[in-house]
Amino acid sequence: MKKNIDLTQGRILGPLMRFTLPIMAALVLQTLYGAVDLLVVGQFASPASVSAVATGSQVLYSLTVIITGLAMGVTILIGQQFGQRKEEEIGNTVGAGICLFAVLSLILTGIMLIMTPVFVRLLKAPPEAFDYTVQYVMICSAGILFIAAYNTLGSIFRGMGDARTPLIAVLIACIANIGLDLLFVAVFKMGAAGAALATILAQACSVILSLLIIRKRGLIFPFSRKQIRFNKTIILRIIKMGAPCALQDLLVSISFLAITAIVNQLGVIASAGVGVAEKLCGFIMLVPSSYTQSMSAYVAQNIGAGLKKRAKKGLYYGMLTSFCFGIIMSYFAFFHGETLSRVFAKDSAVILASAEYLKGYAIDTLLVSFLFCFIGYFNGCGSTTFVMVQGLVGAFGVRIPVSYLMSKAAEVSLFHIALATPCSTVVQIILCLSYFRWKNSKNFTVKTS
């Protein structure tokens, strides 16, 4: 029980930060886990392999967001059950979630094994990197089952206020991936294929060892194998809450894939440069992303306990602390982009391209401190349909059109293309603020089922 934080009682800021920081650490490791592929390939392989891993990672990220978005439904449902002190119902939710994600992972694996060449072609991967990209994605797709297992475990424990167990899982994966990447890429010279193989083996190690840790430690709620079944009622509730998040995350990811396709037409240097920048952006965005997850669980617990005012206070604390972190991240992204880019690339042209793109993201780092907390708040309230709508407006109404227009300018600048993201965030914040004020003016009631 010590690892679980009851977010419905006592002070707000202290428990919220104790819950958020392990999530932040887990996201750091998870991003490092994905970035190690690009880091090692960037140091020991060709620019074509760097482009392949960069583009392939975008494809795999689109798959991952489907799983993580749907897993948000599990987090919200368990968080509300935990806040209502209905621990006996959590086991049924866990069992239904396991069945749901097992089937989903098998479907996604089948799709990727058939459609990967089509997806890579749509992304307009540079000709010299096309075969490497297909190879990387095909191999990584074999590990979708492990991605689903990790995210299912994480969603369960975050819903109960336990951010440490997911941290252990991703720590195991990160350590394994670093070692295997160095072995396959640096020693065996396997390039992008070696990085992909290292990724799926590390994922498998993480899931297996995490399950052993959970088995030894035990669970705080009643659970048996009989509860692992297709409970139609619970699965529909998970889908109802998680599907809008999954769809929003998927379509937002597609918008970034569209930007990748736009940039890929500018050549292999631009492609590799933006790929490096996107990996760095993964680290830069860790703070607001961690607040999305922690805020979702925090609000879900308090909504389940009927503490709406406490939920709103948590939102304000989250925005304030997230913005303080955002200032630091923005400074390094804008003024030290070249230094950061050298971590993942050694080609000077790629480094300059990456640094130029990062300057646009530096602005967005400040803005998402507010947006991501709003998203977490609405997720916890169960207003996931609105979260989906505002995400789609930002992605397809602003981000893609602005990126396309910037790419057609007389003098194309990666900085100007990157500005499409903060432009989108501004519009989304306006939508969130308007919805928040409208909901509170109506003194709305939140449905917990």
LUMPA-72172 format. One line per 3 residues: number of its first residue (from 1); their letters; for each residue x negated, y negated, z of C-alpha. Coordinates in pm, 1 decimal, always signed. Layout:
! residues N
NUM	a	X,Y,Z ~ ...
This chain:
! residues 449
1	mkk	+0.0,+0.0,+0.0 ~ -293.5,-238.0,+57.6 ~ -352.8,-253.7,-315.9
4	nid	+4.3,-368.8,-375.8 ~ +84.0,-736.7,-314.5 ~ +436.9,-831.9,-211.1
7	ltq	+482.0,-1158.1,-402.5 ~ +820.2,-1238.5,-248.4 ~ +702.6,-1336.3,+100.3
10	gri	+464.9,-1582.7,+270.1 ~ +249.8,-1836.5,+89.7 ~ +261.9,-1863.6,-285.9
13	lgp	-77.7,-1980.7,-413.5 ~ -301.9,-1740.1,-219.2 ~ -118.6,-1414.6,-306.7
16	lmr	-62.2,-1534.3,-663.7 ~ -434.3,-1595.1,-713.6 ~ -528.7,-1265.6,-546.6
19	ftl	-298.4,-1095.9,-793.6 ~ -408.1,-1301.4,-1095.2 ~ -785.9,-1274.2,-1052.1
22	pim	-803.3,-892.0,-1089.0 ~ -583.6,-922.5,-1398.3 ~ -822.5,-1187.9,-1529.5
25	aal	-1119.6,-962.8,-1456.3 ~ -947.9,-672.0,-1632.2 ~ -882.3,-889.2,-1936.6
28	vlq	-1245.8,-1001.5,-1937.2 ~ -1354.0,-640.9,-1945.3 ~ -1087.3,-547.8,-2200.1
31	tly	-1199.1,-829.0,-2429.1 ~ -1562.1,-736.3,-2373.1 ~ -1464.1,-380.7,-2453.8
34	gav	-1339.3,-492.4,-2794.2 ~ -1614.1,-749.5,-2845.3 ~ -1895.6,-502.4,-2784.7
37	dll	-1820.4,-345.0,-3123.0 ~ -1876.5,-676.1,-3298.4 ~ -2173.5,-768.7,-3078.7
40	vvg	-2364.3,-446.6,-3147.6 ~ -2271.2,-436.2,-3516.5 ~ -2370.3,-803.1,-3548.7
43	qfa	-2716.9,-726.5,-3413.9 ~ -2784.0,-393.0,-3585.1 ~ -2580.4,-394.3,-3910.7
46	spa	-2507.6,-606.1,-4218.0 ~ -2268.0,-904.0,-4254.0 ~ -2035.2,-670.5,-4447.2
49	svs	-2010.0,-445.7,-4140.4 ~ -1947.9,-751.6,-3920.9 ~ -1666.7,-859.0,-4154.3
52	ava	-1526.3,-503.7,-4147.0 ~ -1514.7,-488.3,-3767.8 ~ -1373.4,-842.2,-3747.7
55	tgs	-1092.7,-773.8,-3995.9 ~ -1030.6,-421.0,-3866.6 ~ -1003.7,-548.9,-3510.9
58	qvl	-726.0,-784.1,-3620.2 ~ -529.3,-490.5,-3764.4 ~ -574.1,-285.8,-3447.4
61	ysl	-480.7,-582.8,-3232.9 ~ -148.1,-598.9,-3415.1 ~ -83.5,-238.3,-3311.4
64	tvi	-189.7,-304.0,-2954.8 ~ +46.0,-599.9,-2912.6 ~ +340.5,-378.9,-3006.4
67	itg	+250.7,-150.1,-2717.8 ~ +166.8,-424.9,-2468.7 ~ +478.2,-622.4,-2560.2
70	lam	+704.5,-322.5,-2507.6 ~ +516.3,-238.3,-2187.3 ~ +622.8,-579.6,-2056.3
73	gvt	+970.2,-428.8,-2031.8 ~ +832.0,-171.3,-1787.7 ~ +655.5,-441.2,-1584.1
76	ili	+970.0,-653.7,-1559.6 ~ +1198.3,-363.9,-1469.4 ~ +962.8,-220.8,-1205.9
79	gqq	+894.3,-570.1,-1069.1 ~ +1264.9,-630.8,-1020.2 ~ +1312.3,-286.8,-861.1
82	fgq	+1017.4,-352.4,-631.1 ~ +1160.5,-692.3,-532.8 ~ +1496.7,-527.3,-461.0
85	rke	+1318.6,-262.9,-247.7 ~ +1447.0,+17.7,-472.9 ~ +1124.1,+219.2,-477.1
88	eei	+1313.8,+541.9,-539.7 ~ +1420.9,+409.0,-883.1 ~ +1066.1,+324.5,-988.8
91	gnt	+979.2,+691.4,-1044.9 ~ +1261.8,+729.4,-1296.0 ~ +1145.1,+417.4,-1480.4
94	vga	+789.1,+552.4,-1492.1 ~ +901.8,+888.5,-1629.0 ~ +1117.0,+730.2,-1898.4
97	gic	+835.0,+492.2,-1991.1 ~ +590.9,+780.0,-2037.1 ~ +828.4,+949.9,-2281.9
100	lfa	+894.6,+628.9,-2472.0 ~ +528.7,+539.6,-2521.6 ~ +426.0,+895.0,-2610.6
103	vls	+669.2,+896.6,-2901.8 ~ +576.5,+541.1,-3004.0 ~ +204.9,+619.3,-3013.3
106	lil	+258.1,+922.9,-3236.3 ~ +469.8,+717.6,-3479.5 ~ +212.9,+437.8,-3496.2
109	tgi	-71.8,+685.0,-3548.9 ~ +110.3,+842.1,-3843.7 ~ +180.2,+503.0,-3999.2
112	mli	-182.3,+393.2,-3973.1 ~ -326.0,+712.3,-4119.0 ~ -110.2,+659.3,-4427.7
115	mtp	-98.6,+280.6,-4463.9 ~ -444.1,+157.1,-4355.7 ~ -579.7,+98.3,-4710.9
118	vfv	-265.5,-99.1,-4795.8 ~ -297.1,-317.5,-4485.1 ~ -665.4,-388.1,-4547.9
121	rll	-590.1,-480.1,-4909.4 ~ -318.1,-720.0,-4796.5 ~ -572.4,-888.9,-4570.4
124	kap	-790.5,-945.6,-4877.3 ~ -1100.3,-802.9,-4710.7 ~ -1413.7,-900.1,-4907.2
127	pea	-1496.4,-629.1,-5169.2 ~ -1830.5,-547.0,-5008.6 ~ -1657.7,-488.8,-4672.6
130	fdy	-1340.8,-310.8,-4792.3 ~ -1450.0,+51.7,-4749.1 ~ -1611.5,-20.4,-4410.8
133	tvq	-1292.2,-188.5,-4290.9 ~ -1071.1,+105.0,-4392.5 ~ -1310.4,+346.3,-4224.2
136	yvm	-1316.6,+144.8,-3901.2 ~ -937.6,+116.0,-3876.3 ~ -873.5,+482.7,-3965.2
139	ics	-1107.4,+609.3,-3694.3 ~ -976.5,+368.4,-3429.4 ~ -617.4,+463.6,-3511.4
142	agi	-688.6,+810.9,-3377.0 ~ -707.9,+650.5,-3031.2 ~ -362.7,+486.5,-3031.9
145	lfi	-236.1,+747.6,-2786.4 ~ -500.6,+638.1,-2535.1 ~ -417.9,+268.9,-2589.8
148	aay	-54.1,+348.9,-2511.2 ~ -150.6,+549.3,-2201.3 ~ -369.2,+269.4,-2063.6
151	ntl	-104.9,+2.0,-2116.5 ~ +168.5,+219.5,-1967.3 ~ -38.5,+269.4,-1652.9
154	gsi	-118.5,-101.7,-1634.6 ~ +243.3,-211.6,-1673.2 ~ +354.5,+22.4,-1393.6
157	frg	+104.2,-98.6,-1138.5 ~ +127.9,-468.1,-1224.5 ~ +502.4,-449.3,-1171.7
160	mgd	+435.5,-336.4,-813.1 ~ +177.2,-607.3,-751.3 ~ -123.5,-376.6,-800.5
163	art	-376.0,-537.9,-1036.6 ~ -675.8,-335.5,-914.2 ~ -592.1,+2.5,-1066.6
166	pli	-571.8,-138.2,-1423.5 ~ -902.8,-313.7,-1352.7 ~ -1065.9,+19.7,-1267.3
169	avl	-930.8,+173.1,-1588.3 ~ -1067.0,-95.7,-1817.3 ~ -1400.1,-105.2,-1629.1
172	iac	-1447.6,+263.5,-1706.4 ~ -1363.7,+204.1,-2074.3 ~ -1597.7,-94.6,-2101.7
175	ian	-1898.2,+83.6,-1956.4 ~ -1839.7,+387.7,-2177.4 ~ -1794.1,+175.1,-2490.0
178	igl	-2116.1,-20.4,-2437.2 ~ -2319.4,+297.4,-2400.8 ~ -2156.3,+473.4,-2695.6
181	dll	-2181.2,+167.0,-2921.9 ~ -2553.3,+142.7,-2861.6 ~ -2590.4,+515.4,-2927.2
184	fva	-2388.3,+532.6,-3250.1 ~ -2473.0,+192.8,-3402.5 ~ -2819.9,+103.0,-3275.4
187	vfk	-2967.2,+454.6,-3259.2 ~ -2774.3,+659.3,-3517.2 ~ -2721.7,+360.4,-3753.9
190	mga	-2356.2,+452.1,-3816.8 ~ -2242.4,+89.4,-3861.7 ~ -1872.2,+11.6,-3837.5
193	aga	-1779.3,+380.8,-3823.1 ~ -2001.2,+428.5,-3518.6 ~ -1837.5,+134.9,-3342.5
196	ala	-1493.1,+283.9,-3412.0 ~ -1595.0,+626.9,-3282.4 ~ -1735.0,+470.8,-2966.1
199	til	-1405.4,+287.4,-2913.3 ~ -1177.2,+593.0,-2918.2 ~ -1411.0,+804.9,-2704.5
202	aqa	-1432.4,+528.0,-2444.5 ~ -1053.3,+497.0,-2440.0 ~ -1019.7,+867.9,-2377.5
205	csv	-1268.2,+855.1,-2089.1 ~ -1080.8,+563.2,-1933.6 ~ -741.3,+732.8,-1938.0
208	ils	-865.9,+1069.5,-1811.8 ~ -1070.3,+926.3,-1524.8 ~ -792.0,+681.9,-1432.1
211	lli	-543.6,+967.6,-1402.6 ~ -786.7,+1155.0,-1179.0 ~ -820.2,+847.4,-955.8
214	irk	-441.8,+807.9,-934.1 ~ -398.0,+1177.2,-855.5 ~ -648.7,+1157.9,-572.9
217	rgl	-510.3,+834.1,-427.4 ~ -141.9,+912.6,-473.0 ~ +152.1,+682.4,-548.0
220	ifp	+362.4,+461.5,-321.8 ~ +689.0,+573.2,-478.9 ~ +850.1,+918.3,-511.7
223	fsr	+753.4,+1079.4,-843.4 ~ +761.8,+1429.7,-990.8 ~ +728.4,+1589.2,-1333.3
226	kqi	+1105.5,+1633.1,-1349.1 ~ +1136.6,+1255.6,-1381.6 ~ +938.6,+1257.3,-1707.5
229	rfn	+1239.2,+1277.2,-1937.0 ~ +1424.7,+1073.6,-2196.2 ~ +1656.5,+882.3,-1965.9
232	kti	+1865.9,+696.3,-2223.4 ~ +1987.1,+427.5,-1982.7 ~ +1640.3,+336.3,-1856.0
235	ilr	+1476.7,+352.8,-2199.1 ~ +1739.1,+117.0,-2338.7 ~ +1673.5,-125.7,-2051.8
238	iik	+1298.5,-111.8,-2117.6 ~ +1355.9,-172.2,-2488.6 ~ +1604.0,-452.4,-2419.6
241	mga	+1346.2,-638.9,-2211.5 ~ +1030.6,-535.5,-2394.6 ~ +1132.2,-524.5,-2761.2
244	pca	+1162.3,-904.3,-2800.1 ~ +815.5,-940.6,-2642.9 ~ +676.5,-671.5,-2873.1
247	lqd	+836.0,-822.9,-3182.4 ~ +719.0,-1170.3,-3092.4 ~ +363.6,-1053.6,-3022.4
250	llv	+359.0,-850.2,-3344.2 ~ +480.3,-1134.2,-3564.5 ~ +248.6,-1383.5,-3395.7
253	sis	-34.6,-1138.1,-3459.2 ~ +77.7,-1111.8,-3820.9 ~ +50.9,-1488.8,-3843.7
256	fla	-312.4,-1462.6,-3736.1 ~ -362.0,-1183.7,-3989.9 ~ -226.2,-1424.1,-4251.1
259	ita	-487.0,-1676.8,-4141.6 ~ -751.0,-1402.4,-4169.3 ~ -634.3,-1333.4,-4524.6
262	ivn	-653.4,-1704.9,-4605.6 ~ -1006.2,-1729.9,-4464.6 ~ -1122.1,-1405.5,-4630.1
265	qlg	-1064.8,-1568.3,-4968.7 ~ -1330.2,-1824.6,-4876.0 ~ -1602.8,-1556.8,-4880.6
268	via	-1782.3,-1312.3,-4655.4 ~ -1958.2,-1584.1,-4448.6 ~ -1631.6,-1757.9,-4362.4
271	sag	-1472.7,-1418.9,-4293.4 ~ -1752.8,-1311.3,-4060.9 ~ -1766.7,-1654.7,-3896.5
274	vgv	-1397.4,-1661.4,-3813.0 ~ -1422.7,-1298.9,-3698.7 ~ -1694.5,-1397.1,-3451.5
277	aek	-1494.3,-1701.6,-3341.4 ~ -1182.6,-1490.6,-3285.9 ~ -1378.2,-1258.3,-3057.9
280	lcg	-1498.2,-1558.5,-2859.3 ~ -1143.9,-1695.0,-2854.0 ~ -1041.8,-1367.9,-2695.9
283	fim	-1262.3,-1458.8,-2399.5 ~ -1160.3,-1823.1,-2401.7 ~ -792.2,-1732.1,-2382.3
286	lvp	-837.7,-1486.7,-2095.8 ~ -728.0,-1726.6,-1823.4 ~ -391.3,-1823.5,-1974.0
289	ssy	-333.1,-1462.5,-2083.4 ~ -388.9,-1338.5,-1729.3 ~ -137.0,-1593.1,-1605.0
292	tqs	+121.3,-1461.0,-1850.3 ~ +92.4,-1113.0,-1700.5 ~ +72.5,-1220.4,-1337.3
295	msa	+353.8,-1474.5,-1375.5 ~ +577.5,-1211.4,-1535.6 ~ +533.3,-974.6,-1240.5
298	yva	+552.6,-1253.7,-982.6 ~ +875.8,-1396.0,-1122.6 ~ +1027.4,-1049.0,-1175.7
301	qni	+970.9,-960.4,-807.8 ~ +1116.6,-1289.7,-685.4 ~ +1411.9,-1274.1,-922.9
304	gag	+1478.5,-921.5,-802.1 ~ +1474.2,-1053.6,-445.7 ~ +1703.5,-1345.2,-539.7
307	lkk	+1435.4,-1612.8,-477.1 ~ +1476.5,-1841.9,-779.3 ~ +1323.7,-2153.1,-618.8
310	rak	+1016.9,-1955.4,-514.0 ~ +984.4,-1829.4,-871.0 ~ +981.3,-2188.2,-1004.5
313	kgl	+725.1,-2298.6,-746.7 ~ +500.9,-2016.4,-861.7 ~ +531.0,-2147.4,-1218.6
316	yyg	+405.8,-2491.0,-1111.9 ~ +112.8,-2345.5,-916.8 ~ +26.0,-2128.2,-1214.8
319	mlt	+18.1,-2419.8,-1456.5 ~ -200.0,-2630.7,-1229.0 ~ -462.8,-2365.9,-1161.6
322	sfc	-461.3,-2239.4,-1520.8 ~ -522.5,-2591.4,-1653.1 ~ -823.9,-2633.0,-1423.6
325	fgi	-977.2,-2318.2,-1572.9 ~ -876.7,-2436.4,-1921.2 ~ -1082.7,-2754.1,-1892.7
328	ims	-1397.1,-2547.2,-1839.1 ~ -1322.1,-2309.9,-2127.0 ~ -1242.1,-2598.6,-2360.9
331	yfa	-1570.6,-2774.2,-2283.0 ~ -1783.2,-2472.3,-2375.4 ~ -1582.4,-2394.4,-2689.0
334	ffh	-1607.0,-2749.6,-2826.1 ~ -1960.7,-2850.1,-2730.2 ~ -2146.2,-2517.0,-2718.5
337	get	-1985.3,-2317.0,-2999.9 ~ -2315.6,-2237.3,-3171.1 ~ -2470.1,-2104.5,-2850.8
340	lsr	-2169.7,-1883.6,-2784.8 ~ -2159.3,-1758.9,-3145.2 ~ -2520.7,-1642.8,-3130.8
343	vfa	-2410.9,-1374.9,-2885.3 ~ -2222.4,-1198.9,-3166.4 ~ -2417.2,-1294.0,-3478.4
346	kds	-2771.2,-1356.6,-3594.1 ~ -2700.6,-1502.8,-3939.9 ~ -2726.4,-1883.4,-3915.3
349	avi	-2450.5,-1947.4,-4170.3 ~ -2209.9,-1720.5,-3981.4 ~ -2297.1,-1896.3,-3653.4
352	las	-2224.1,-2241.8,-3799.7 ~ -1893.1,-2124.2,-3946.6 ~ -1789.5,-1975.5,-3614.7
355	aey	-1878.7,-2290.5,-3419.7 ~ -1678.0,-2506.1,-3659.5 ~ -1368.4,-2288.1,-3614.8
358	lkg	-1408.4,-2283.5,-3234.6 ~ -1368.6,-2659.9,-3208.0 ~ -1005.3,-2630.4,-3310.6
361	yai	-943.8,-2361.3,-3051.8 ~ -1100.5,-2578.4,-2781.2 ~ -798.3,-2807.3,-2804.1
364	dtl	-558.1,-2515.1,-2782.4 ~ -727.5,-2387.6,-2466.6 ~ -589.0,-2683.9,-2272.9
367	lvs	-238.8,-2653.2,-2417.4 ~ -186.7,-2280.7,-2363.3 ~ -242.8,-2329.1,-1989.1
370	flf	+115.6,-2455.0,-1986.9 ~ +261.0,-2242.1,-2265.9 ~ +146.5,-1904.0,-2135.0
373	cfi	+277.1,-1976.2,-1784.8 ~ +613.2,-2067.3,-1935.9 ~ +612.7,-1740.7,-2130.7
376	gyf	+532.5,-1540.7,-1817.0 ~ +809.8,-1718.4,-1627.5 ~ +1072.1,-1648.2,-1893.7
379	ngc	+956.0,-1286.4,-1925.5 ~ +998.9,-1236.7,-1551.4 ~ +1348.3,-1387.2,-1571.1
382	gst	+1437.1,-1140.1,-1845.4 ~ +1471.9,-1419.5,-2106.2 ~ +1254.3,-1229.0,-2351.4
385	tfv	+1473.6,-1312.3,-2650.1 ~ +1393.7,-1681.8,-2610.6 ~ +1023.8,-1596.0,-2576.3
388	mvq	+1049.1,-1415.5,-2908.7 ~ +1226.9,-1705.4,-3079.5 ~ +981.7,-1973.2,-2968.2
391	glv	+690.7,-1753.1,-3071.5 ~ +833.9,-1701.6,-3418.5 ~ +897.2,-2072.9,-3465.3
394	gaf	+537.6,-2148.5,-3370.5 ~ +387.0,-1874.7,-3585.3 ~ +588.8,-1897.6,-3905.1
397	gvr	+719.0,-2251.7,-3878.8 ~ +386.9,-2416.1,-3795.1 ~ +73.5,-2197.6,-3774.0
400	ipv	+82.3,-2027.4,-4115.3 ~ +203.7,-2329.5,-4317.8 ~ -54.2,-2562.7,-4161.4
403	syl	-336.5,-2310.5,-4213.4 ~ -239.1,-2263.1,-4576.8 ~ -219.6,-2636.3,-4644.2
406	msk	-556.9,-2693.6,-4479.8 ~ -715.0,-2416.9,-4689.6 ~ -597.7,-2594.5,-5007.3
409	aae	-755.6,-2927.0,-4916.4 ~ -1015.8,-3075.4,-5147.7 ~ -1286.1,-3012.3,-4886.8
412	vsl	-1195.5,-2698.4,-4693.6 ~ -1292.2,-2708.4,-4326.3 ~ -1262.3,-2418.4,-4083.5
415	fhi	-1205.9,-2676.8,-3808.6 ~ -898.9,-2808.7,-3987.9 ~ -768.2,-2455.2,-4046.1
418	ala	-813.5,-2383.1,-3674.2 ~ -607.3,-2692.3,-3585.6 ~ -299.2,-2500.8,-3699.1
421	tpc	-304.1,-2313.3,-3366.5 ~ -283.7,-2614.1,-3129.0 ~ -20.5,-2768.8,-3358.4
424	stv	+188.0,-2454.8,-3310.2 ~ +133.8,-2459.2,-2933.2 ~ +260.8,-2816.6,-2902.9
427	vqi	+586.1,-2722.5,-3075.4 ~ +625.1,-2413.2,-2854.8 ~ +569.0,-2612.9,-2534.4
430	ilc	+841.4,-2856.5,-2638.2 ~ +1079.2,-2564.2,-2697.7 ~ +991.2,-2402.7,-2362.8
433	lsy	+1030.0,-2725.7,-2168.2 ~ +1367.0,-2795.3,-2330.0 ~ +1490.6,-2442.7,-2258.3
436	frw	+1362.9,-2455.5,-1899.3 ~ +1543.3,-2784.0,-1830.3 ~ +1862.6,-2664.5,-1997.9
439	kns	+1866.9,-2339.5,-1802.1 ~ +1811.5,-2513.1,-1470.0 ~ +2072.2,-2778.9,-1543.4
442	knf	+2320.7,-2492.2,-1588.4 ~ +2212.8,-2332.4,-1257.1 ~ +2186.0,-2006.2,-1444.6
445	tvk	+2196.7,-1657.3,-1299.0 ~ +1938.7,-1402.5,-1401.5 ~ +2040.4,-1054.5,-1500.6
448	ts	+1831.6,-782.8,-1344.0 ~ +1973.3,-495.5,-1543.7
